[in-house]
Amino acid sequence: MELAFELPEHLPRSPRSKNEQPQTSTAVLTALAEASPVTLADTTKWVNELDNAILETKKGIHDLIHQDYDAFQRQLDSSKSIQRRLATLTSNVNALGTELDNPDTGVLPVMLNALRHHSDLAQRSYEAQLTSASLQHLGQCRDKYKELMVLTEERNLPRAVTTTAELQKLLDSCPSPLNQTKVLLDLQNITRHTRDSVQEQLIKALAECISLTDSRFSIHPQYHSFSLHDAFVSVPTQVQSMTLTTIRKEIFAHYINRALKENIKLTQTSDFVLEAHPSSSPDCFSSLLNLFTFMHDRLLPSLPVIHQGSFAASFYNGLADVVQSELLVPAIPSHIEGISNYLKHIQAAINFELKVTGMGFLSGTEPRIKTWGDGAQGHYEKKRRAALVDRARLIILTDNRSPIRVTEEYTEEPIVEESPEMETPEEEVNWGFDDDDGPKATKDPGTTEQDATHDEPDKAEEGDGDGWGFDDDEPSGDADAQEESHDPWGVEWDDPPTEEAPPAPAESKPSLRSQPTAGGSSQKAANTQKPLPPKPAPESYLVSHAAKTVADLAAQILDEALVLSTSTIFEELHFPFTQSVVLLSTAPSTFDLFRAMYPVSHASKLAQSRSGRLQYSNDAKYLAEAAQKLRTKCDSSRFATIDGAGGRFDETAERLSVISTSWLDDTIEQESQRLIGIISSTNSFMDLAYDAEFTEAENAIKRVKNEIMFAAQDFALPLAPSICYTSLGTIVNQVIDQILKDVFAIRDISEIVSERLARLCRVLHPLDTLFPELENGVSTVASYVPLWLKFTYLSDILEGSIAEISSWWDAGHLVDYEPEELSRLIEALFADTPLRTVTISKIMRG
């Protein structure tokens, strides 16, 4: 017989070891699972095996029981006894439940009914008590409300405020059931309305009790049935503060400010009335004292105690501020003559402050007006300083007047450094100016054929106005026309000068060059000595009107500071006094202001005008000298004991001197570089053999000469003559230095180039007329242009022969040349011959 389905393979299998025999049921199930298909015989077999296994199991149990039968019997009896007692307990529990839960006779239903009746009785009792308390509290509120209504009708407002607070307290503490009742809500609304009405009436009463108008300040201490003090105390603290603030502001607006600004007088006409009326001679401090006395005696006692001190103190700072701003500061005098009245005015303010603060109108511990008055000297000096500085600023900004010519004393002596070699007996020095007979074979390096023609100009050329004698060589053009019509010293003064301007240039004057002596030689030291210009008379120069006015103003300031420092008015009126340091420091401050503002406010003028820059240099120089004079005056006064008093002038003078020098040097350097730029356009004279290049170079050199002439005119107008000559000498020296460098840089100079170079050099020779002469008519150009002698010899060297150059060297005329320079120049000028070699060797030996 086969099963209808196969056993699933996933059924668990009993785990066992290899030696252990499986149980019968397990073995049967295993065989059943492994049999395929299952037959009837197999089934019968397996059933028999199971039956046998069951019998064996029963037999095993029976054997186990009989192994200890007594113990088994005891356990069996115990089990039966437990069953009987469990049945008895169940019966008793069921009976007890019936006694407890029976609806009619059960204990629990009877007890619950009793508790329910007790709870209902307690709730009714609580409600009765709550109703009684609410009615009693509501009755108290009603009585208090009636009392409030009576007080309101009687206009006893302070008591009404107290009653309102008590009623509100009752309303806030009422039993909870009353909180949402209509009667309580209505009572709260009525109470709030009544309280607000009472507060409004109290505020109105305060306004009527304290009346503040422009003409009258009145106080009513009693209002109906209550006093002003009670009214103040009854209003809330915030309202008290706001009311007092309003009163203080109105007192300032109606009385304090008007007493200080207008002609009114405050007088107390009765016990509680203060009136303000116009006055022809008002005494503001007396009026203000009446006001504060009235407030101290009548107003403060009516205020709450907690506000009396703070209200009185709140006036002090505002009063001190307005007294200072409206009386004391405007009273600061503009001149020293008004200091006496000014100090008396301050003393009156201090006395007033002392009386007012004595009545309690004081905030803090330091009296502000007295503290301010102790600095009366400083306040005067600061105001005076501000006025003086503003005046100086206005002078600087509005400087549109013509410049002024000032005169200075020449204090610097020229320094001549002489070496022992230069100490030569006078009879041995022969310059040869008066020698008519000289060596004919040797050409004088200071005289050329062209110079000879200049000494005797043709009559036809005299009308041309050209004193330079280059008409035959120079092409006609605009540059020539400008040169003929230009007068380098032809300045026009806006103001009459104190001394005559330098004369217009005439013909070229003989400069102090070494000339060959009659014997053919001269002392070398005499040849190298450059005579110094004579000591000039007091010189004049132009300064701006602003600089002159600022210097005068600084002197006035110092004088005023000295007068103030010697005054005894402060000590006589018992005010602190120190040296007038603030006013003293104002004097150099005006110089500093000029130094800072003038270049900015007149920037366009200084940028466009060369003479304007030179004039500003003069301004700085003039102010520096003025500062030194003030320093000397300061040292000879009582200010000498003040540390750093004179040092401030020294510092200012030093800065102004630096500015003067730097502006002058910058102007000279700019002009020099501009002229050197013109010379640079000649390509360093490298192509002069070509006519076009020579013409271009000649025009450039002529332009340089004309530009120097124009610069001489611009320099001569503002500068002192000595400064003018030195400045022009610096410019000319830099120009010819550039020319010398360019010539020395040429390695091969042909004959035509040397002639043209000499011609170009002679174009600048007339520049010596720009410089002053000695008494014998000799120009001092060499004193201002160190390279002048070297430059003037260059044209002679370029046109001379080797023999002439050698003789000049032997005679000591070429001491300005270094041996290397002269040797290099000879190599460029002459071909390589034994004579050139010998000459160069001799020159290199010195």
C-alpha positions in Angstrom: 0.0 0.0 0.0 1.4 3.3 -1.0 0.8 6.6 0.7 -1.1 9.3 -1.1 1.9 11.7 -0.8 5.5 11.5 -0.2 7.0 12.8 3.1 8.7 16.2 2.7 12.4 16.2 2.8 12.6 19.2 5.1 11.1 17.4 8.1 13.6 17.3 11.0 15.6 14.2 11.5 16.6 13.0 15.0 20.3 13.5 15.4 22.1 10.5 16.8 25.5 9.0 16.8 26.6 6.1 14.7 26.6 3.6 17.6 23.3 4.7 19.2 20.1 2.8 18.2 17.2 5.0 17.2 13.9 4.8 19.2 11.1 2.8 17.8 9.0 5.7 16.7 11.9 7.4 15.2 13.0 4.3 13.4 9.5 3.8 12.1 9.2 7.3 10.9 12.7 7.1 9.3 11.8 3.9 7.6 8.5 5.4 6.5 10.4 8.4 5.0 12.9 6.3 3.3 10.5 3.7 1.9 9.4 4.3 -1.6 6.8 3.1 -2.2 5.2 2.0 1.1 3.6 -1.4 1.1 0.9 -3.0 3.3 3.4 -5.4 4.7 5.7 -2.6 5.7 2.8 -0.8 7.3 1.8 -3.8 9.3 5.3 -4.3 10.4 5.6 -0.7 11.6 2.3 -0.9 13.5 3.5 -4.0 15.3 6.7 -2.3 16.2 4.9 0.6 17.6 2.6 -1.6 19.7 5.5 -3.4 21.1 7.2 -0.2 21.9 4.1 1.0 23.8 3.8 -2.2 25.8 7.5 -1.9 26.7 6.9 1.7 27.8 4.0 0.7 30.1 5.9 -2.1 31.5 8.8 0.2 32.2 6.4 2.7 34.1 4.9 -0.2 36.1 8.4 -1.4 37.1 9.4 2.1 38.1 6.3 2.5 40.4 6.9 -0.8 42.1 10.5 -0.1 42.7 9.4 2.5 45.5 5.8 1.9 45.9 5.5 3.6 49.3 6.8 6.9 48.0 4.4 6.7 45.0 1.5 6.1 47.4 2.3 9.1 49.5 2.5 11.3 46.5 -0.8 10.0 45.3 -2.5 10.7 48.6 -1.1 14.2 48.8 -2.5 15.0 45.3 -5.9 13.9 46.3 -5.9 15.9 49.5 -4.9 19.0 47.6 -7.9 18.5 45.2 -10.3 18.3 48.2 -9.0 21.5 49.9 -9.1 23.4 46.6 -12.8 22.5 46.2 -13.6 23.7 49.8 -11.7 27.0 49.2 -13.6 27.6 46.0 -16.9 27.1 47.8 -16.0 29.6 50.6 -14.8 32.3 48.2 -18.1 32.1 46.2 -20.1 32.5 49.5 -18.0 35.6 50.6 -18.5 37.2 47.2 -22.2 36.8 47.5 -22.2 38.6 50.9 -20.1 41.5 49.6 -21.7 42.1 46.2 -25.3 41.5 46.9 -27.2 44.6 45.7 -29.6 44.6 48.7 -27.6 43.2 51.6 -24.0 43.4 50.4 -21.5 45.4 52.4 -20.1 47.3 49.4 -23.3 48.6 47.9 -24.5 49.7 51.4 -21.2 51.6 52.1 -21.1 53.2 48.7 -24.6 54.6 49.1 -23.6 56.1 52.5 -20.5 57.8 51.0 -22.5 59.2 48.2 -25.0 60.8 50.5 -22.2 62.3 52.6 -20.5 63.9 49.6 -23.7 65.6 48.5 -24.1 67.0 51.9 -20.5 68.4 52.0 -20.9 70.0 48.6 -24.1 71.8 49.6 -22.3 73.0 52.8 -19.3 74.4 50.7 -21.6 76.2 48.3 -23.5 77.8 51.1 -20.2 79.0 52.7 -18.9 80.3 49.4 -22.1 82.2 48.7 -22.0 83.7 52.1 -18.3 84.8 51.7 -19.0 86.3 48.3 -22.0 88.2 49.5 -20.0 89.5 52.4 -17.1 90.6 50.2 -19.5 92.1 47.7 -21.0 94.1 50.5 -17.6 95.4 51.5 -17.0 96.5 47.9 -20.4 98.2 47.8 -19.6 100.1 51.0 -16.2 101.2 49.8 -17.7 102.3 46.5 -20.3 104.4 48.3 -17.5 106.0 50.3 -15.6 106.7 47.0 -18.7 108.4 45.5 -19.1 110.6 48.6 -15.5 111.7 48.5 -15.7 112.4 44.8 -18.8 114.5 45.2 -17.0 116.4 48.0 -14.0 116.9 45.7 -11.7 115.4 48.3 -9.5 114.1 45.6 -6.5 112.9 47.7 -8.8 110.8 50.0 -10.6 109.6 46.8 -7.3 108.4 45.5 -6.7 106.4 48.7 -10.2 105.0 48.7 -9.9 104.0 45.0 -6.7 102.1 45.8 -8.5 100.3 48.7 -11.5 99.5 46.5 -9.2 98.2 43.8 -7.5 96.0 46.3 -10.9 94.5 47.4 -11.7 93.9 43.8 -8.4 92.2 43.1 -8.9 89.9 46.2 -12.5 88.9 45.7 -13.5 85.1 45.7 -13.1 83.3 42.5 -16.8 82.8 41.8 -17.2 86.6 41.6 -14.5 87.1 39.0 -16.7 86.4 36.1 -20.0 87.9 37.5 -21.6 90.8 35.8 -21.9 92.8 39.0 -18.2 92.5 39.6 -17.2 93.4 36.1 -19.5 96.5 36.2 -18.0 97.5 39.5 -14.4 97.2 38.1 -15.3 99.4 35.1 -16.8 102.0 37.4 -13.8 102.0 39.7 -11.4 102.3 36.8 -13.4 105.2 35.3 -13.6 106.9 38.7 -9.8 106.5 39.3 -9.0 108.0 35.9 -11.3 110.9 36.5 -9.8 111.6 39.9 -6.3 111.5 38.4 -7.3 114.0 35.7 -8.8 116.3 38.2 -5.6 116.1 40.3 -3.4 116.9 37.3 -5.7 119.8 36.5 -5.5 121.0 40.1 -1.7 120.9 39.9 -1.8 122.9 36.7 -4.1 125.5 38.4 -2.0 125.6 41.5 1.3 126.3 39.7 0.7 128.9 37.0 3.7 129.7 34.7 3.3 132.5 32.1 5.7 135.0 30.5 4.7 137.7 33.0 3.7 135.8 36.1 4.8 132.8 38.2 2.1 132.1 40.9 1.6 129.2 43.4 -1.7 128.3 45.1 -0.8 126.2 48.2 -4.5 125.3 48.8 -7.0 123.9 46.2 -10.5 123.5 47.5 -10.3 121.1 50.4 -6.8 119.8 49.9 -3.3 121.3 49.7 -0.8 121.4 46.8 1.4 119.0 48.6 -1.4 116.5 49.0 -2.2 116.8 45.3 1.5 116.0 44.4 1.6 113.1 46.8 -1.7 111.6 45.5 -0.6 111.4 41.8 1.5 108.4 40.7 5.3 108.7 40.8 5.5 108.7 37.0 3.1 111.6 36.8 5.0 113.4 39.5 8.2 113.2 37.5 6.6 114.3 34.3 4.9 117.2 36.0 8.1 118.4 37.6 10.0 118.0 34.3 7.4 120.2 32.6 7.6 122.8 35.4 11.4 122.9 35.1 11.3 123.3 31.3 8.8 126.1 31.6 10.8 127.9 34.3 13.8 127.8 32.0 11.8 129.0 29.0 9.8 131.7 30.6 12.3 133.1 33.2 15.9 131.8 33.2 16.6 132.1 29.5 14.7 135.4 29.1 16.4 136.9 32.1 19.8 136.1 30.4 18.8 137.1 26.9 16.1 139.9 27.3 15.8 143.0 29.4 13.4 141.7 32.0 13.4 141.8 35.8 11.9 139.2 38.1 10.5 140.5 41.4 8.3 138.8 44.1 5.2 140.9 44.5 3.5 138.8 47.1 4.1 135.6 49.1 3.2 133.3 46.3 3.6 135.5 43.2 6.7 136.3 41.1 6.3 138.8 38.2 8.4 139.5 35.2 8.4 142.9 33.6 10.7 144.8 31.2 13.5 146.8 32.6 15.8 149.4 31.1 18.8 148.3 33.2 18.3 144.7 34.0 20.4 142.9 36.6 20.1 139.3 35.4 21.8 137.7 38.4 19.6 139.7 40.8 16.5 138.5 38.9 17.6 134.9 38.8 18.4 135.0 42.5 14.8 136.3 43.2 13.5 133.4 41.1 15.5 130.7 42.9 14.7 132.2 46.3 11.0 132.1 45.4 11.2 128.5 44.3 13.2 127.5 47.4 10.7 129.2 49.8 7.4 128.5 48.1 7.6 125.7 45.5 10.0 123.1 47.1 8.0 122.7 50.4 4.9 121.8 48.3 6.7 119.0 46.5 6.9 115.3 47.7 9.9 114.9 50.0 11.5 112.3 47.7 11.5 114.8 44.8 12.6 118.0 46.5 16.3 117.3 46.3 16.4 115.9 42.8 14.1 118.7 41.5 16.4 121.4 42.9 19.5 119.7 41.6 18.0 119.3 38.1 18.3 123.1 37.6 22.0 123.3 38.2 23.6 121.9 35.1 21.2 123.7 32.8 21.7 126.9 34.7 25.5 126.6 34.6 25.3 125.8 30.8 23.1 128.8 29.9 25.1 131.2 32.1 28.3 130.1 30.4 26.9 130.2 26.9 24.8 133.3 27.2 26.7 135.5 29.6 30.3 134.4 30.2 31.4 133.2 26.8 30.0 136.2 24.9 31.6 138.4 27.5 35.1 137.2 26.7 36.8 140.3 25.5 38.5 140.6 22.1 41.3 142.9 23.5 43.2 143.1 26.7 41.5 146.4 27.6 38.2 144.6 28.3 39.7 142.0 30.7 38.9 144.0 33.9 35.1 144.2 33.1 35.2 140.6 32.0 36.6 139.4 35.3 34.1 141.5 37.3 31.4 139.9 35.3 32.7 136.4 36.1 33.0 137.3 39.8 29.3 138.3 39.8 28.4 135.0 38.2 30.5 133.1 40.9 28.7 135.0 43.7 25.4 134.2 42.2 26.3 130.5 41.9 27.4 130.5 45.6 24.0 131.8 46.7 22.0 129.5 44.5 24.0 126.4 45.5 23.6 127.4 49.2 19.8 127.0 48.7 20.3 123.4 47.5 20.3 123.9 43.8 23.5 122.0 43.2 24.3 118.8 41.3 27.5 117.2 42.2 30.2 118.5 44.5 32.1 120.9 42.2 30.8 124.4 41.4 31.0 124.6 37.6 30.8 128.4 37.1 33.6 128.9 39.6 35.7 126.2 38.0 35.1 127.8 34.6 35.9 131.2 36.0 39.3 130.0 37.4 40.3 129.4 33.8 39.4 133.0 32.7 42.8 133.7 31.5 42.8 130.6 29.3 39.4 131.4 27.9 40.5 134.8 26.9 43.7 133.6 25.3 41.9 130.8 23.4 39.3 133.2 22.0 42.0 135.7 21.2 44.1 133.0 19.6 41.1 131.8 17.5 40.5 135.4 16.3 44.1 136.0 15.5 44.5 132.7 13.6 41.3 133.4 11.7 42.7 136.9 10.8 45.9 135.3 9.6 44.0 132.8 7.6 41.9 135.6 5.9 45.1 137.5 5.1 46.6 134.4 3.4 43.5 133.5 1.5 42.8 137.1 0.2 46.4 138.0 -0.8 45.7 139.8 -4.0 47.7 142.9 -3.4 51.0 143.8 -5.0 54.2 142.4 -3.4 56.3 144.6 -1.1 60.0 145.2 -1.3 61.8 144.8 2.0 65.4 145.5 2.9 67.7 143.3 4.9 71.1 143.7 6.3 73.9 141.7 4.7 75.6 139.9 7.5 77.5 137.1 5.9 81.2 137.9 5.1 82.6 136.1 2.0 85.1 133.4 3.0 88.3 133.3 0.9 90.4 130.1 1.4 94.0 130.8 0.4 96.7 128.2 0.2 100.3 129.0 1.1 101.0 129.0 -2.6 98.8 131.9 -3.1 100.7 134.2 -0.8 102.6 136.1 -3.4 104.1 139.5 -3.1 101.9 142.1 -4.6 104.6 143.5 -6.9 105.1 140.0 -8.4 101.5 139.7 -9.5 100.9 141.2 -12.8 97.5 140.7 -14.5 98.6 142.6 -17.6 95.4 144.6 -17.9 97.3 147.9 -18.6 100.0 146.4 -20.8 99.8 147.7 -24.3 102.9 145.9 -25.4 102.8 142.1 -25.4 104.0 139.2 -27.4 102.7 139.5 -30.9 103.3 135.8 -31.8 101.1 134.4 -29.0 97.4 134.9 -29.3 95.7 136.2 -26.2 93.2 133.6 -25.1 90.9 136.3 -23.8 90.9 138.4 -27.0 89.9 137.3 -30.5 89.4 139.0 -33.8 85.7 139.0 -33.2 86.3 140.6 -29.8 88.2 143.3 -31.5 85.4 144.1 -33.8 83.1 144.2 -30.8 85.2 146.9 -29.2 84.7 149.2 -32.3 81.2 148.5 -33.6 80.2 149.8 -36.9 78.1 152.9 -36.7 75.5 151.3 -38.9 75.0 148.6 -36.3 74.6 151.0 -33.3 70.9 151.6 -34.2 70.0 147.9 -34.1 70.2 147.7 -30.3 72.3 144.5 -30.5 75.2 144.8 -28.1 76.5 141.3 -28.5 78.2 141.8 -31.9 77.1 138.5 -33.5 74.9 140.0 -36.2 77.3 138.9 -39.0 77.1 135.3 -37.9 73.6 134.8 -36.6 70.7 134.2 -39.0 67.8 136.6 -38.7 64.6 135.3 -37.1 62.3 135.6 -34.2 64.9 134.6 -31.7 67.1 137.5 -32.9 64.2 139.9 -32.6 63.5 138.8 -29.1 67.2 139.0 -28.2 67.5 142.6 -29.6 64.4 143.8 -27.7 65.0 141.9 -24.5 66.5 143.7 -21.5 67.5 141.0 -18.9 67.4 143.5 -16.0 64.5 145.6 -17.3 62.1 144.9 -14.4 59.1 147.0 -13.6 58.2 147.4 -9.9 54.6 147.5 -8.8 55.8 149.4 -5.7 58.7 151.9 -5.8 61.8 149.9 -4.9 64.0 151.0 -2.1 67.1 150.7 -4.3 67.7 150.7 -8.0 67.5 147.4 -9.9 70.7 146.0 -11.5 71.7 147.9 -14.7 70.8 146.6 -18.1 73.5 144.6 -19.8 76.0 146.5 -21.9 78.8 145.1 -24.0 80.7 142.1 -22.7 82.9 143.2 -19.9 86.4 141.8 -19.3 86.2 139.0 -16.8 88.8 138.2 -14.2 90.7 135.9 -16.4 94.5 135.4 -16.2 96.3 137.3 -18.9 99.8 136.8 -20.2 102.3 139.1 -18.4 104.8 141.3 -20.1 107.5 138.9 -19.3 105.6 136.0 -20.8 104.8 134.3 -17.4 102.7 134.8 -14.3 102.3 133.3 -10.9 100.1 130.2 -11.0 98.5 131.1 -7.7 97.5 134.4 -9.1 96.0 132.8 -12.1 93.8 130.5 -10.0 92.5 133.1 -7.6 88.9 134.1 -8.2 88.2 137.5 -6.8 85.1 137.7 -4.5 82.3 140.2 -5.0 82.5 143.3 -2.9 80.5 143.3 0.3 77.1 144.7 -0.8 75.0 147.3 0.8 71.8 146.3 2.5 69.8 144.4 -0.1 66.1 144.3 -0.8 63.8 141.6 -2.2 60.1 141.2 -2.8 57.8 139.4 -0.5 54.0 139.0 -0.7 51.8 141.4 1.1 50.4 138.4 3.1 53.9 137.4 4.3 54.6 141.0 5.4 51.2 141.3 7.1 51.6 137.9 8.8 55.0 138.9 10.1 53.6 142.1 11.5 50.7 140.3 13.0 53.1 137.8 14.8 55.1 140.7 16.2 51.8 142.3 17.5 50.8 139.0 19.1 54.1 138.7 20.9 53.8 142.3 22.2 50.3 141.5 23.3 51.5 138.4 25.1 54.2 140.4 26.8 51.6 143.0 27.9 49.3 140.3 29.2 52.1 138.5 31.1 53.0 141.7 32.9 49.4 142.6 33.8 48.3 142.3 37.4 44.6 142.5 36.9 44.1 138.8 37.5 45.9 138.8 40.8 44.1 142.0 41.9 40.7 140.4 41.4 41.9 137.1 42.9 41.8 135.0 39.8 44.5 132.3 39.0 47.1 133.6 36.5 50.0 132.0 34.7 52.3 133.1 31.9 50.4 133.8 28.7 51.7 130.6 27.0 48.7 130.1 24.7 48.9 133.6 23.3 52.7 133.3 23.0 52.4 130.1 21.0 50.0 131.9 18.6 52.8 134.0 17.2 54.8 131.0 15.6 51.4 129.4 14.7 50.7 132.2 12.3 53.9 131.4 10.5 53.0 127.7 10.4 49.6 128.6 9.1 51.2 130.6 6.3 53.6 127.7 5.5 50.6 125.3 5.3 48.0 127.3 3.5 49.8 129.6 1.1 51.1 126.9 -1.3 47.6 125.3 -1.4 45.5 128.5 -1.7 47.8 129.9 -4.4 48.8 126.6 -6.0 47.9 127.7 -9.6 49.9 130.9 -9.2 53.0 129.1 -7.9 52.7 126.4 -10.6 52.5 128.8 -13.5 54.9 131.6 -12.4 58.6 131.2 -11.9 58.8 134.5 -10.2 55.8 133.4 -8.0 57.8 130.4 -6.7 60.8 132.6 -6.1 58.7 135.1 -4.2 57.3 132.3 -2.0 60.9 131.3 -1.3 61.5 135.0 -0.2 58.3 134.8 1.9 59.6 131.8 3.8 63.0 133.5 4.2 61.5 136.7 5.4 59.2 134.9 7.9 62.2 132.8 9.1 64.1 136.0 9.8 61.0 137.4 11.5 60.7 134.3 13.7 64.4 134.7 14.7 63.8 138.3 15.7 60.8 137.3 17.8 62.9 134.6 19.4 65.5 137.2 20.3 62.8 139.5 21.7 61.3 136.5 23.6 64.6 135.6 25.2 65.0 139.2 26.5 61.6 139.2 28.1 60.1 137.3 31.1 59.2 134.5 28.7 62.9 133.5 28.8 62.1 131.5 32.0 59.5 129.3 30.2 60.8 126.0 29.0 60.5 125.7 25.2 59.2 129.2 24.7 62.0 130.2 22.4 62.4 126.8 20.9 59.0 127.0 19.2 60.3 130.1 17.3 63.5 128.2 16.4 61.6 125.2 15.1 59.4 127.4 13.0 62.3 129.4 11.7 64.2 126.2 10.8 61.2 124.8 8.9 60.7 128.1 7.0 64.4 128.3 6.1 64.3 124.8 4.7 61.2 125.7 2.7 62.9 128.8 1.4 66.0 127.0 0.4 64.2 124.0 -1.2 61.8 126.2 -3.3 64.7 128.2 -4.5 66.8 125.1 -5.2 63.9 123.4 -7.0 63.3 126.4 -9.2 67.0 126.6 -10.1 67.2 122.9 -10.8 64.0 123.0 -12.9 65.4 125.8 -15.0 68.8 124.1 -15.3 67.3 120.8 -16.4 65.1 122.6 -18.9 68.2 124.3 -20.5 70.2 121.2 -20.4 67.4 119.5 -22.3 67.7 122.1 -25.0 71.4 121.5 -25.2 70.8 117.7 -25.4 68.9 118.3 -28.6 72.2 119.2 -30.3 73.2 115.5 -30.3 76.2 116.4 -28.1 77.8 118.4 -31.0 78.7 115.2 -32.9 77.7 116.3 -36.4 78.7 120.0 -36.5 80.6 119.5 -39.8 77.2 119.5 -41.5 75.6 122.9 -42.0 72.1 121.8 -41.0 73.3 120.3 -37.8 75.5 123.3 -37.0 72.6 125.7 -37.7 70.3 123.6 -35.4 73.0 123.6 -32.7 73.6 127.3 -33.1 69.9 128.0 -32.7 69.8 125.8 -29.6 72.7 127.7 -28.0 71.2 131.0 -28.8 67.9 129.9 -27.3 69.7 128.8 -24.2 71.3 132.3 -24.0 68.0 134.0 -24.5 66.3 131.7 -21.9 69.0 132.6 -19.4 68.4 136.3 -20.1 64.7 135.9 -19.6 65.3 133.9 -16.4 67.7 136.7 -15.2 64.8 139.1 -15.5 62.4 136.8 -13.6 65.1 136.2 -10.9 66.1 139.8 -10.6 62.5 141.0 -9.8 61.8 139.1 -6.6 65.3 138.1 -5.3 67.9 140.0 -3.5 70.9 140.8 -5.8 73.3 138.4 -4.1 70.8 135.6 -4.2 69.9 136.4 -7.8 73.6 136.4 -8.9 74.2 133.1 -7.0 71.1 131.5 -8.5 72.0 132.6 -12.1 75.5 131.5 -11.5 74.3 128.0 -10.6 72.2 127.8 -13.7 74.9 129.1 -16.0 77.5 126.8 -14.4 75.3 123.7 -15.0 74.7 124.7 -18.6 78.4 125.2 -19.4 79.3 122.1 -17.5 77.0 120.1 -19.8 78.7 121.8 -22.8 82.1 121.0 -21.5 81.2 117.4 -21.0 79.8 117.1 -24.5 82.9 118.7 -26.0 85.3 116.6 -24.0 83.4 113.5 -25.1 84.2 114.1 -28.8 87.2 112.0 -29.8 88.0 113.5 -33.1 87.5 117.2 -33.8 88.2 118.5 -37.3 89.3 122.0 -38.0 85.8 123.1 -39.2 84.2 121.5 -36.2 86.7 123.2 -33.8 85.9 126.6 -35.4 82.2 126.0 -35.1 82.5 124.8 -31.5 84.4 127.9 -30.6 81.8 130.0 -32.3 79.0 128.3 -30.3 80.9 128.8 -27.0 81.3 132.5 -27.7 77.5 132.8 -28.0 77.3 132.4 -24.3 80.2 134.7 -23.4 78.0 137.8 -23.1 76.3 136.1 -20.1 79.1 137.7 -17.9 77.2 141.0 -18.2 74.5 139.5 -15.9 76.8 139.7 -13.0 78.1 142.8 -11.1 81.4 144.5 -11.7 84.3 145.5 -9.4 85.3 149.1 -9.1 87.7 148.7 -12.0 84.9 147.6 -14.3 85.9 143.9 -14.3 83.0 141.4 -14.1 82.8 139.0 -11.1 81.2 136.3 -13.1 83.9 133.8 -12.1 82.9 134.2 -8.4 79.4 133.0 -9.2 80.2 130.6 -12.1 83.1 128.3 -11.0 83.5 126.9 -14.5 83.4 130.3 -16.3 87.2 130.7 -16.8 87.5 127.1 -18.0 84.6 127.6 -20.4 85.9 130.9 -21.8 89.4 129.4 -22.5 87.7 126.5 -24.4 87.0 128.7 -27.5 90.7 129.8 -27.5 91.9 126.3 -27.2 89.6 125.1 -30.0 91.1 127.7 -32.3 94.6 127.8 -31.0 97.7 125.9 -32.1 99.7 123.3 -30.1 102.4 125.9 -29.5 99.9 128.4 -28.2 98.2 125.9 -25.9 101.6 124.8 -24.6 102.6 128.4 -23.9 99.4 129.1 -22.1 99.9 126.0 -20.0 103.5 127.1 -19.2 102.2 130.5 -18.3 99.6 129.0 -15.9 96.6 130.3 -17.8 95.0 126.8 -18.0 95.1 125.8 -14.4 91.3 125.2 -14.4 91.9 122.2 -16.7 92.9 118.8 -15.4 95.9 117.4 -17.3 93.8 114.5 -18.5 91.1 116.8 -19.8 93.5 119.0 -21.7 95.5 116.1 -23.0 92.3 114.4 -24.3 91.2 117.6 -25.9 94.6 118.0 -27.7 94.4 114.5 -28.9 91.0 115.2 -30.4 92.1 118.5 -32.0 95.5 117.6 -33.5 97.0 114.8 -35.5 99.5 112.4 -34.0 102.8 114.2 -34.3 106.0 114.3 -32.2 105.0 117.9 -31.1 101.6 116.7 -29.9 103.3 113.8 -28.0 105.8 116.1 -26.3 103.1 118.6 -25.4 100.8 115.9 -23.9 103.7 114.5 -22.0 104.6 117.9 -20.6 101.0 118.5 -19.6 100.6 115.1 -17.9 103.8 115.9 -15.9 102.0 119.0 -14.6 
